[in-house]
Amino acid sequence: MKKILIVIAILLFVVAADAKRYRSLVEVEPKVSLYIGSVRFGLGCDVIFNPLKTVGFRFSGTELSFGNYTQFYLNFGSSLDALIYFPMRGPQPYVHAGFGFNMIDTEAGSNTSFAIRGGLGLTYPWSRGTNLFVEPGVIITDPGDPGDTDVIFRLSVGARFGVLK
Protein backbone atom coordinates (compact mmCIF):
# COMPACT_ATOMS: atom_id res chain seq x y z
CA MET A 1 0.00 0.00 0.00
CA LYS A 2 2.85 2.36 0.86
CA LYS A 3 4.48 1.76 -2.55
CA ILE A 4 1.20 2.56 -4.33
CA LEU A 5 0.89 5.87 -2.47
CA ILE A 6 4.49 6.76 -3.37
CA VAL A 7 3.87 5.98 -7.06
CA ILE A 8 0.67 8.09 -7.05
CA ALA A 9 2.52 10.98 -5.37
CA ILE A 10 5.30 10.81 -7.99
CA LEU A 11 2.75 10.78 -10.83
CA LEU A 12 0.92 13.79 -9.36
CA PHE A 13 4.22 15.65 -9.02
CA VAL A 14 5.18 14.92 -12.65
CA VAL A 15 1.75 16.01 -13.91
CA ALA A 16 1.88 19.18 -11.79
CA ALA A 17 5.39 20.05 -12.98
CA ASP A 18 4.42 19.48 -16.63
CA ALA A 19 1.08 21.34 -16.55
CA LYS A 20 0.98 24.79 -18.12
CA ARG A 21 -0.40 27.68 -16.13
CA TYR A 22 -3.33 29.24 -17.97
CA ARG A 23 -4.57 31.28 -15.01
CA SER A 24 -3.58 34.81 -14.11
CA LEU A 25 -2.87 35.97 -10.58
CA VAL A 26 -6.12 37.99 -10.54
CA GLU A 27 -9.12 37.08 -12.70
CA VAL A 28 -12.52 38.69 -13.24
CA GLU A 29 -15.34 36.17 -13.70
CA PRO A 30 -18.60 37.31 -15.38
CA LYS A 31 -21.11 34.46 -15.27
CA VAL A 32 -24.69 33.35 -15.75
CA SER A 33 -26.16 31.16 -13.01
CA LEU A 34 -29.30 29.01 -12.94
CA TYR A 35 -30.59 28.32 -9.42
CA ILE A 36 -32.75 25.22 -8.96
CA GLY A 37 -34.65 25.20 -5.69
CA SER A 38 -35.52 28.87 -5.75
CA VAL A 39 -36.09 28.81 -9.56
CA ARG A 40 -34.27 31.92 -10.65
CA PHE A 41 -31.26 32.88 -12.69
CA GLY A 42 -28.68 35.58 -12.27
CA LEU A 43 -26.03 37.56 -14.08
CA GLY A 44 -23.05 38.09 -11.81
CA CYS A 45 -19.39 38.97 -11.54
CA ASP A 46 -16.77 37.55 -9.17
CA VAL A 47 -13.07 38.19 -8.53
CA ILE A 48 -10.57 35.31 -8.24
CA PHE A 49 -7.12 35.53 -6.66
CA ASN A 50 -4.77 32.66 -7.64
CA PRO A 51 -1.71 32.82 -5.34
CA LEU A 52 -0.60 29.26 -6.18
CA LYS A 53 -0.71 27.06 -9.26
CA THR A 54 -3.35 24.75 -7.80
CA VAL A 55 -5.17 27.01 -5.30
CA GLY A 56 -7.38 30.04 -5.83
CA PHE A 57 -9.76 32.16 -3.76
CA ARG A 58 -13.00 33.64 -5.12
CA PHE A 59 -15.01 36.54 -3.74
CA SER A 60 -18.57 36.79 -5.06
CA GLY A 61 -19.32 40.39 -5.87
CA THR A 62 -22.44 41.56 -7.69
CA GLU A 63 -25.45 39.80 -9.17
CA LEU A 64 -28.58 40.80 -11.03
CA SER A 65 -31.15 38.15 -10.12
CA PHE A 66 -34.32 37.28 -12.06
CA GLY A 67 -37.09 35.11 -10.64
CA ASN A 68 -40.39 35.99 -9.00
CA TYR A 69 -39.06 39.54 -8.98
CA THR A 70 -35.89 41.23 -10.23
CA GLN A 71 -33.22 42.17 -7.69
CA PHE A 72 -29.74 43.68 -7.90
CA TYR A 73 -27.30 42.56 -5.23
CA LEU A 74 -24.08 44.39 -4.45
CA ASN A 75 -22.24 42.12 -2.02
CA PHE A 76 -25.58 40.55 -1.03
CA GLY A 77 -25.08 36.84 -0.65
CA SER A 78 -21.36 37.49 -0.57
CA SER A 79 -19.17 34.45 -0.22
CA LEU A 80 -15.56 33.42 -0.06
CA ASP A 81 -14.72 30.18 -1.84
CA ALA A 82 -11.52 28.17 -2.16
CA LEU A 83 -10.80 26.68 -5.58
CA ILE A 84 -8.56 23.60 -5.74
CA TYR A 85 -7.42 22.89 -9.30
CA PHE A 86 -6.30 19.48 -10.51
CA PRO A 87 -3.18 20.11 -12.62
CA MET A 88 -3.86 18.87 -16.15
CA ARG A 89 -3.33 20.10 -19.68
CA GLY A 90 -6.34 21.29 -21.63
CA PRO A 91 -9.64 21.24 -19.74
CA GLN A 92 -8.89 21.51 -16.04
CA PRO A 93 -11.26 20.18 -13.35
CA TYR A 94 -11.45 21.77 -9.92
CA VAL A 95 -13.33 21.56 -6.64
CA HIS A 96 -14.78 24.64 -4.94
CA ALA A 97 -15.97 25.04 -1.37
CA GLY A 98 -16.67 28.01 0.83
CA PHE A 99 -19.05 29.93 3.02
CA GLY A 100 -21.17 33.04 2.75
CA PHE A 101 -23.65 35.14 4.62
CA ASN A 102 -26.58 37.49 3.98
CA MET A 103 -27.86 40.28 6.15
CA ILE A 104 -31.32 41.61 5.28
CA ASP A 105 -33.04 44.56 6.95
CA THR A 106 -36.77 43.93 7.34
CA GLU A 107 -39.55 45.84 9.06
CA ALA A 108 -39.29 43.47 12.04
CA GLY A 109 -35.48 43.93 12.31
CA SER A 110 -32.51 42.38 10.58
CA ASN A 111 -32.25 38.76 9.46
CA THR A 112 -28.89 37.06 9.01
CA SER A 113 -28.43 33.78 7.18
CA PHE A 114 -25.31 31.69 6.67
CA ALA A 115 -24.48 29.46 3.71
CA ILE A 116 -22.11 26.63 2.93
CA ARG A 117 -21.27 26.26 -0.74
CA GLY A 118 -19.50 23.56 -2.70
CA GLY A 119 -19.28 21.73 -5.98
CA LEU A 120 -17.17 20.87 -9.00
CA GLY A 121 -16.04 22.85 -11.98
CA LEU A 122 -14.27 22.56 -15.32
CA THR A 123 -12.26 25.29 -17.04
CA TYR A 124 -11.31 25.24 -20.68
CA PRO A 125 -8.39 27.44 -21.77
CA TRP A 126 -9.64 29.68 -24.58
CA SER A 127 -6.55 31.86 -24.91
CA ARG A 128 -3.58 32.77 -22.73
CA GLY A 129 -5.55 35.13 -20.48
CA THR A 130 -9.08 33.76 -20.94
CA ASN A 131 -10.72 30.58 -19.65
CA LEU A 132 -14.28 29.37 -20.18
CA PHE A 133 -15.90 27.46 -17.33
CA VAL A 134 -18.92 25.44 -16.25
CA GLU A 135 -19.62 24.90 -12.57
CA PRO A 136 -22.39 22.85 -10.94
CA GLY A 137 -22.72 23.24 -7.20
CA VAL A 138 -24.92 23.30 -4.15
CA ILE A 139 -25.69 26.06 -1.65
CA ILE A 140 -27.01 25.12 1.80
CA THR A 141 -28.40 28.09 3.72
CA ASP A 142 -29.55 28.38 7.31
CA PRO A 143 -31.54 31.55 7.99
CA GLY A 144 -31.23 31.04 11.74
CA ASP A 145 -34.67 29.56 12.39
CA PRO A 146 -34.62 25.98 13.75
CA GLY A 147 -35.47 23.43 11.05
CA ASP A 148 -35.50 26.02 8.25
CA THR A 149 -32.54 24.96 6.07
CA ASP A 150 -32.68 25.56 2.30
CA VAL A 151 -30.77 23.57 -0.32
CA ILE A 152 -30.32 25.25 -3.70
CA PHE A 153 -28.57 23.70 -6.68
CA ARG A 154 -26.69 26.07 -8.97
CA LEU A 155 -25.28 25.74 -12.48
CA SER A 156 -22.96 28.56 -13.56
CA VAL A 157 -21.28 29.17 -16.92
CA GLY A 158 -19.06 32.03 -17.98
CA ALA A 159 -15.55 33.22 -18.69
CA ARG A 160 -12.55 34.22 -16.61
CA PHE A 161 -10.44 37.11 -17.84
CA GLY A 162 -6.93 37.57 -16.51
CA VAL A 163 -6.43 41.07 -15.13
CA LEU A 164 -3.02 40.72 -13.49
CA LYS A 165 -0.52 38.10 -14.64
One Martini backbone bead per residue (centre of mass of N, CA, C, O) as a GRO file, in nm:
protein
  165
    1MET     BB    1   0.057   0.063  -0.020
    2LYS     BB    2   0.301   0.254   0.003
    3LYS     BB    3   0.392   0.227  -0.298
    4ILE     BB    4   0.135   0.342  -0.424
    5LEU     BB    5   0.150   0.625  -0.295
    6ILE     BB    6   0.426   0.698  -0.419
    7VAL     BB    7   0.343   0.673  -0.716
    8ILE     BB    8   0.114   0.883  -0.706
    9ALA     BB    9   0.290   1.121  -0.611
   10ILE     BB   10   0.479   1.121  -0.858
   11LEU     BB   11   0.262   1.163  -1.074
   12LEU     BB   12   0.153   1.433  -0.962
   13PHE     BB   13   0.422   1.585  -0.986
   14VAL     BB   14   0.462   1.552  -1.294
   15VAL     BB   15   0.196   1.685  -1.378
   16ALA     BB   16   0.245   1.957  -1.231
   17ALA     BB   17   0.518   2.027  -1.378
   18ASP     BB   18   0.382   2.003  -1.682
   19ALA     BB   19   0.181   2.208  -1.638
   20LYS     BB   20   0.011   2.471  -1.750
   21ARG     BB   21  -0.040   2.818  -1.702
   22TYR     BB   22  -0.369   2.983  -1.751
   23ARG     BB   23  -0.357   3.159  -1.499
   24SER     BB   24  -0.400   3.431  -1.325
   25LEU     BB   25  -0.373   3.606  -1.041
   26VAL     BB   26  -0.611   3.789  -1.159
   27GLU     BB   27  -0.971   3.746  -1.189
   28VAL     BB   28  -1.253   3.789  -1.395
   29GLU     BB   29  -1.611   3.666  -1.342
   30PRO     BB   30  -1.839   3.630  -1.564
   31LYS     BB   31  -2.191   3.517  -1.514
   32VAL     BB   32  -2.428   3.245  -1.537
   33SER     BB   33  -2.711   3.153  -1.327
   34LEU     BB   34  -2.879   2.854  -1.216
   35TYR     BB   35  -3.150   2.812  -0.990
   36ILE     BB   36  -3.237   2.522  -0.798
   37GLY     BB   37  -3.522   2.588  -0.567
   38SER     BB   38  -3.576   2.910  -0.653
   39VAL     BB   39  -3.616   2.974  -0.945
   40ARG     BB   40  -3.347   3.122  -1.087
   41PHE     BB   41  -3.151   3.388  -1.235
   42GLY     BB   42  -2.807   3.511  -1.298
   43LEU     BB   43  -2.597   3.804  -1.315
   44GLY     BB   44  -2.242   3.797  -1.264
   45CYS     BB   45  -1.948   3.893  -1.049
   46ASP     BB   46  -1.612   3.793  -0.996
   47VAL     BB   47  -1.316   3.736  -0.787
   48ILE     BB   48  -0.984   3.602  -0.852
   49PHE     BB   49  -0.725   3.452  -0.648
   50ASN     BB   50  -0.395   3.313  -0.759
   51PRO     BB   51  -0.123   3.221  -0.567
   52LEU     BB   52  -0.137   2.936  -0.693
   53LYS     BB   53  -0.151   2.677  -0.915
   54THR     BB   54  -0.388   2.503  -0.725
   55VAL     BB   55  -0.489   2.785  -0.587
   56GLY     BB   56  -0.798   2.961  -0.505
   57PHE     BB   57  -0.984   3.277  -0.461
   58ARG     BB   58  -1.333   3.369  -0.412
   59PHE     BB   59  -1.531   3.667  -0.472
   60SER     BB   60  -1.851   3.760  -0.441
   61GLY     BB   61  -2.023   4.022  -0.574
   62THR     BB   62  -2.235   4.063  -0.819
   63GLU     BB   63  -2.608   4.056  -0.884
   64LEU     BB   64  -2.859   3.978  -1.124
   65SER     BB   65  -3.189   3.884  -1.037
   66PHE     BB   66  -3.419   3.633  -1.164
   67GLY     BB   67  -3.779   3.581  -1.097
   68ASN     BB   68  -4.034   3.681  -0.925
   69TYR     BB   69  -3.810   3.904  -0.898
   70THR     BB   70  -3.606   4.180  -0.937
   71GLN     BB   71  -3.251   4.188  -0.843
   72PHE     BB   72  -2.985   4.379  -0.687
   73TYR     BB   73  -2.655   4.276  -0.592
   74LEU     BB   74  -2.426   4.417  -0.347
   75ASN     BB   75  -2.289   4.192  -0.152
   76PHE     BB   76  -2.515   3.988  -0.173
   77GLY     BB   77  -2.427   3.685  -0.094
   78SER     BB   78  -2.159   3.667   0.007
   79SER     BB   79  -1.842   3.500  -0.075
   80LEU     BB   80  -1.591   3.246   0.014
   81ASP     BB   81  -1.378   3.065  -0.202
   82ALA     BB   82  -1.222   2.761  -0.273
   83LEU     BB   83  -0.982   2.660  -0.523
   84ILE     BB   84  -0.910   2.327  -0.655
   85TYR     BB   85  -0.676   2.228  -0.874
   86PHE     BB   86  -0.618   2.004  -1.138
   87PRO     BB   87  -0.331   1.917  -1.293
   88MET     BB   88  -0.381   1.993  -1.639
   89ARG     BB   89  -0.430   1.963  -1.961
   90GLY     BB   90  -0.649   2.166  -2.066
   91PRO     BB   91  -0.895   2.065  -1.922
   92GLN     BB   92  -0.983   2.182  -1.581
   93PRO     BB   93  -1.039   2.057  -1.286
   94TYR     BB   94  -1.246   2.141  -0.990
   95VAL     BB   95  -1.282   2.250  -0.651
   96HIS     BB   96  -1.547   2.396  -0.448
   97ALA     BB   97  -1.537   2.593  -0.135
   98GLY     BB   98  -1.757   2.757   0.116
   99PHE     BB   99  -1.875   3.077   0.241
  100GLY     BB  100  -2.169   3.266   0.361
  101PHE     BB  101  -2.364   3.581   0.379
  102ASN     BB  102  -2.669   3.741   0.504
  103MET     BB  103  -2.817   4.078   0.529
  104ILE     BB  104  -3.149   4.171   0.630
  105ASP     BB  105  -3.371   4.435   0.619
  106THR     BB  106  -3.657   4.464   0.813
  107GLU     BB  107  -3.935   4.560   0.986
  108ALA     BB  108  -3.851   4.349   1.233
  109GLY     BB  109  -3.550   4.365   1.127
  110SER     BB  110  -3.280   4.157   1.121
  111ASN     BB  111  -3.147   3.908   0.884
  112THR     BB  112  -2.942   3.618   0.921
  113SER     BB  113  -2.750   3.420   0.687
  114PHE     BB  114  -2.603   3.106   0.620
  115ALA     BB  115  -2.346   2.950   0.401
  116ILE     BB  116  -2.281   2.654   0.214
  117ARG     BB  117  -2.039   2.576  -0.040
  118GLY     BB  118  -2.031   2.355  -0.338
  119GLY     BB  119  -1.822   2.175  -0.591
  120LEU     BB  120  -1.772   2.172  -0.936
  121GLY     BB  121  -1.533   2.208  -1.216
  122LEU     BB  122  -1.461   2.351  -1.558
  123THR     BB  123  -1.186   2.443  -1.751
  124TYR     BB  124  -1.120   2.627  -2.061
  125PRO     BB  125  -0.873   2.717  -2.268
  126TRP     BB  126  -0.884   2.983  -2.493
  127SER     BB  127  -0.650   3.164  -2.384
  128ARG     BB  128  -0.403   3.298  -2.205
  129GLY     BB  129  -0.634   3.501  -2.040
  130THR     BB  130  -0.871   3.280  -2.111
  131ASN     BB  131  -1.156   3.119  -1.953
  132LEU     BB  132  -1.377   2.864  -1.956
  133PHE     BB  133  -1.686   2.773  -1.769
  134VAL     BB  134  -1.821   2.508  -1.552
  135GLU     BB  135  -2.058   2.505  -1.250
  136PRO     BB  136  -2.156   2.288  -1.027
  137GLY     BB  137  -2.377   2.323  -0.730
  138VAL     BB  138  -2.416   2.393  -0.373
  139ILE     BB  139  -2.657   2.553  -0.143
  140ILE     BB  140  -2.651   2.597   0.214
  141THR     BB  141  -2.903   2.736   0.416
  142ASP     BB  142  -2.929   2.936   0.735
  143PRO     BB  143  -3.159   3.164   0.880
  144GLY     BB  144  -3.184   3.062   1.210
  145ASP     BB  145  -3.412   2.875   1.200
  146PRO     BB  146  -3.545   2.603   1.311
  147GLY     BB  147  -3.571   2.387   1.041
  148ASP     BB  148  -3.464   2.621   0.801
  149THR     BB  149  -3.333   2.464   0.545
  150ASP     BB  150  -3.165   2.535   0.238
  151VAL     BB  151  -3.153   2.388  -0.098
  152ILE     BB  152  -2.934   2.486  -0.369
  153PHE     BB  153  -2.897   2.460  -0.707
  154ARG     BB  154  -2.609   2.527  -0.927
  155LEU     BB  155  -2.550   2.675  -1.260
  156SER     BB  156  -2.244   2.780  -1.408
  157VAL     BB  157  -2.146   3.019  -1.666
  158GLY     BB  158  -1.831   3.135  -1.830
  159ALA     BB  159  -1.566   3.374  -1.776
  160ARG     BB  160  -1.203   3.427  -1.752
  161PHE     BB  161  -1.017   3.724  -1.685
  162GLY     BB  162  -0.707   3.845  -1.702
  163VAL     BB  163  -0.555   4.113  -1.515
  164LEU     BB  164  -0.312   3.969  -1.349
  165LYS     BB  165  -0.005   3.792  -1.400
   0.00000   0.00000   0.00000
